[in-house]
Amino acid sequence: MSTVGGGGPGLRVAVVGGGVIGLTCALELARTGHRVRLHAADPPEATTSAVAAALWFPYRAAPADAVLRWGAVSRTAFTALAGDPVTGVTLRPGTVVHRTPEPDPWWAPGVPGVRPATPAELPPGVAAGTRCTLPVVDTGRYLPWLADVVRSAGVEVVRERVARVEDVPGDAVVVAAGLASGPLLGDGTGVPVQGQVVRVADPGLTGWVLDEDGPAGLTYVVPRGRDVVCGGTAVEGATGTDPDPDVEAAVLARARALVPELRHAPVLSRAAGLRPGRPTVRLERVEPAGRPVVACYGHGGAGVTLSWGCAADVVALV
Ligand SMILES: Cc1cc2nc3c(=O)[nH]c(=O)nc-3n(C[C@H](O)[C@H](O)[C@H](O)COP(=O)(O)OP(=O)(O)OC[C@H]3O[C@@H](n4cnc5c(N)ncnc54)[C@H](O)[C@@H]3O)c2cc1C
């Protein structure tokens, strides 16, 4: 066994992908004692992960039972990180809006303290909702922090685009390259789900609002202290990543209708990204004979939400 990366005496493990999934897998593998090299085509700030709001919420990810399990592990991890401001993670109360009565949301078993929203906690014109406190991950701060922790754990980071998994050196390979993972593994079931956000100045909001089924489309408002992320869109099959001014105007109008305090908040920045959609998250050992290849991708609109739970399973599979 030759040496790849820094760290302990375990296997030489290559991780392909340096978004939230690849970084978290690399960290957990290094902490377990493996010698890890991370191959990433782009820096963290140029990934889909950097576009995410990111509220802990299991949006557009399946299967439900595994998603709840991965989500619960991640929620615990983020709750611990929220104690340290440098991580960019905070715990914030908020309301999930229900356009039709939903007394027991499917995701609620993973979240303690879930209760029906009181009328005062509901946005204008909304009849029902669920109230809870969830992690909010400011990816603009979290990803650089995570990348630093990854390097400190002895992971060697290589900025390169992998063309073939077969060519990647190592005793085991983890494919965690988001939308690019399917093509690397001959899996054609992935689909981009384009999402656009606009970030405005935070007028001092205390809570987030999520309206998945709004009459005019998906809407969320996620305050992060230095800004508020307003979204969003979910366009299956669209591949553009340039923010569209008309879409932005519509997103802002919906966000301001839900949270009138945003009416005069100036726009600070904007972004669009491609969620790695897939019928189900793929987390399995795909080449049991010979060296292990572990697939970890297809997290849809919940990659941040599932990151720590999926990384724990990846470690077990490696
Ligand atoms: C508008 C929007 C809002 C969102 N909001 C949330 C939210 O609130 N909560 C939440 O949990 N999730 C949210 N998401 C979803 C979340 O962003 C994704 O699920 C997550 O970023 C997927 O992470 P990933 O690491 O798999 O992929 P990515 O972040 O896309 O990273 C892929 C990595 O692989 C690398 N790569 C690709 N091809 C290769 C190759 N051939 N060789 C080497 N490296 C390669 C890339 O350079 C990159 O480093 C949102 C997404 C969008 C677009």
The ligand as an SDF file (V2000), in Angstrom:
LIG
                    3D

 53 58  0  0  0  0  0  0  0  0999 V2000
  -31.2620   26.9390   -5.2120 C   0  0  0  0  0  0  0  0  0  0  0  0
  -30.8880   25.7570   -4.3620 C   0  0  0  0  0  0  0  0  0  0  0  0
  -31.2600   25.7410   -3.0190 C   0  0  0  0  0  0  0  0  0  0  0  0
  -30.9470   24.6470   -2.2210 C   0  0  0  0  0  0  0  0  0  0  0  0
  -31.3040   24.6680   -0.8970 N   0  0  0  0  0  0  0  0  0  0  0  0
  -30.9710   23.6250   -0.1100 C   0  0  0  0  0  0  0  0  0  0  0  0
  -31.2990   23.6460    1.2750 C   0  0  0  0  0  0  0  0  0  0  0  0
  -31.8880   24.6090    1.7760 O   0  0  0  0  0  0  0  0  0  0  0  0
  -30.9430   22.5650    2.0390 N   0  0  0  0  0  0  0  0  0  0  0  0
  -30.2780   21.4980    1.5020 C   0  0  0  0  0  0  0  0  0  0  0  0
  -29.9650   20.5560    2.2470 O   0  0  0  0  0  0  0  0  0  0  0  0
  -29.9520   21.4570    0.1910 N   0  0  0  0  0  0  0  0  0  0  0  0
  -30.2950   22.4830   -0.6200 C   0  0  0  0  0  0  0  0  0  0  0  0
  -29.9720   22.4420   -1.9580 N   0  0  0  0  0  0  0  0  0  0  0  0
  -29.4310   21.1900   -2.5200 C   0  0  0  0  0  0  0  0  0  0  0  0
  -27.9490   21.0640   -2.3060 C   0  0  0  0  0  0  0  0  0  0  0  0
  -27.2990   22.2200   -2.7650 O   0  0  0  0  0  0  0  0  0  0  0  0
  -27.4150   19.8230   -3.0450 C   0  0  0  0  0  0  0  0  0  0  0  0
  -28.1590   18.6830   -2.7050 O   0  0  0  0  0  0  0  0  0  0  0  0
  -25.9670   19.5870   -2.6710 C   0  0  0  0  0  0  0  0  0  0  0  0
  -25.2020   20.7600   -2.9100 O   0  0  0  0  0  0  0  0  0  0  0  0
  -25.3400   18.4140   -3.4040 C   0  0  0  0  0  0  0  0  0  0  0  0
  -24.0070   18.3420   -2.9810 O   0  0  0  0  0  0  0  0  0  0  0  0
  -22.9190   17.5010   -3.7600 P   0  0  0  0  0  0  0  0  0  0  0  0
  -21.6690   17.6100   -2.9780 O   0  0  0  0  0  0  0  0  0  0  0  0
  -23.4700   16.1570   -4.0630 O   0  0  0  0  0  0  0  0  0  0  0  0
  -22.7680   18.2170   -5.1870 O   0  0  0  0  0  0  0  0  0  0  0  0
  -22.0630   19.5630   -5.6290 P   0  0  0  0  0  0  0  0  0  0  0  0
  -22.1860   20.6320   -4.6360 O   0  0  0  0  0  0  0  0  0  0  0  0
  -22.5640   19.8220   -7.0080 O   0  0  0  0  0  0  0  0  0  0  0  0
  -20.5190   19.1890   -5.7100 O   0  0  0  0  0  0  0  0  0  0  0  0
  -20.0300   18.3370   -6.7220 C   0  0  0  0  0  0  0  0  0  0  0  0
  -18.5390   18.3030   -6.6220 C   0  0  0  0  0  0  0  0  0  0  0  0
  -18.0240   17.3480   -7.5490 O   0  0  0  0  0  0  0  0  0  0  0  0
  -17.0060   17.9480   -8.3150 C   0  0  0  0  0  0  0  0  0  0  0  0
  -16.9330   17.2490   -9.5820 N   0  0  0  0  0  0  0  0  0  0  0  0
  -17.8750   17.1200  -10.5400 C   0  0  0  0  0  0  0  0  0  0  0  0
  -17.4150   16.3400  -11.5420 N   0  0  0  0  0  0  0  0  0  0  0  0
  -16.1720   15.9850  -11.2000 C   0  0  0  0  0  0  0  0  0  0  0  0
  -15.1790   15.1770  -11.8200 C   0  0  0  0  0  0  0  0  0  0  0  0
  -15.4030   14.5710  -12.9960 N   0  0  0  0  0  0  0  0  0  0  0  0
  -13.9720   15.0310  -11.1970 N   0  0  0  0  0  0  0  0  0  0  0  0
  -13.7450   15.6300  -10.0000 C   0  0  0  0  0  0  0  0  0  0  0  0
  -14.6570   16.3870   -9.3700 N   0  0  0  0  0  0  0  0  0  0  0  0
  -15.8470   16.5570   -9.9620 C   0  0  0  0  0  0  0  0  0  0  0  0
  -17.3940   19.3990   -8.4030 C   0  0  0  0  0  0  0  0  0  0  0  0
  -16.2730   20.1920   -8.7370 O   0  0  0  0  0  0  0  0  0  0  0  0
  -17.8610   19.6170   -6.9700 C   0  0  0  0  0  0  0  0  0  0  0  0
  -16.7320   19.8030   -6.1520 O   0  0  0  0  0  0  0  0  0  0  0  0
  -30.2440   23.5390   -2.7750 C   0  0  0  0  0  0  0  0  0  0  0  0
  -29.8330   23.5860   -4.1010 C   0  0  0  0  0  0  0  0  0  0  0  0
  -30.1480   24.6740   -4.8970 C   0  0  0  0  0  0  0  0  0  0  0  0
  -29.6780   24.7080   -6.3140 C   0  0  0  0  0  0  0  0  0  0  0  0
  1  2  1  0
  2  3  1  0
  2 52  2  0
  3  4  2  0
  4  5  1  0
  4 50  1  0
  5  6  2  0
  6  7  1  0
  6 13  1  0
  7  8  2  0
  7  9  1  0
  9 10  1  0
 10 11  2  0
 10 12  1  0
 12 13  2  0
 13 14  1  0
 14 15  1  0
 14 50  1  0
 15 16  1  0
 16 17  1  0
 16 18  1  0
 18 19  1  0
 18 20  1  0
 20 21  1  0
 20 22  1  0
 22 23  1  0
 23 24  1  0
 24 25  2  0
 24 26  1  0
 24 27  1  0
 27 28  1  0
 28 29  2  0
 28 30  1  0
 28 31  1  0
 31 32  1  0
 32 33  1  0
 33 34  1  0
 33 48  1  0
 34 35  1  0
 35 36  1  0
 35 46  1  0
 36 37  1  0
 36 45  1  0
 37 38  2  0
 38 39  1  0
 39 40  1  0
 39 45  2  0
 40 41  1  0
 40 42  2  0
 42 43  1  0
 43 44  2  0
 44 45  1  0
 46 47  1  0
 46 48  1  0
 48 49  1  0
 50 51  2  0
 51 52  1  0
 52 53  1  0
M  END
$$$$
